[in-house]
């Protein structure tokens, strides 16, 4: 590499001008590689280079070295390395396994999508005067009073339960996954379950020991347990 090319490389560094570039070259640093190998005390010996300035130059060179890309590997070399590094990976306990899905017809799948859309626009129904008084429970009751403003559908009152909010008949009562829920309390009750259409929910009164036994047997029969976590 020519002197001019080396000086240009030196000048590209922050804190190094034409004068300092020449000083570096004259003091034996006739290439960027030699400058990279230099130590802090080697640079501070040169007239005009302070400790701060020398440290800044060395930090820049170190950062550039880290950024330089590694040697490109050919496809053949990569394949060889991959073959060498092949290991048998054993399945870990508690590893993720996809949830069991029901066998649904195309019509049922479409109706489930429609049901989700209806659910999104369905408001939370409040009992008559429920928005006004704390003492009135939150569960829905049809307004029946003669003077009830909710009964006569005044605009400023909350929404009422209507037929338009009802889910399509084919998918009515199904779980969000598309399964028909079946409540069970014993391991024996699993035998009559259809895993393609039905999923089980373990009763809240079932103890931990029996719950584990039900879950284990359900996995053997490929039956989905909706409240597997507890």
Buried (B, 14 or more C-beta within 10 A) or exposed (E): EEEEEBBEBBEEBEBBEEEBBBBBBEBEBBBBEEBEEBEEEBBBEBEEBEEEBBBBBBEBBEEEEEEEEEEEEEEEEEEEEEEEEEEEEEEEEEEEEEEBEBEBEEEBEBBBEEBEEBEEEBEEBBBBBBEEEEEBEEEBEEBEEEEBBBBEEEEEBBEBEEEEBEBBEBBEEBBEBBBBEBEBEEBEBBEEBEBEBBBBBBBEEBEEEBBEBBBEBBBEEEBBBBBBEE
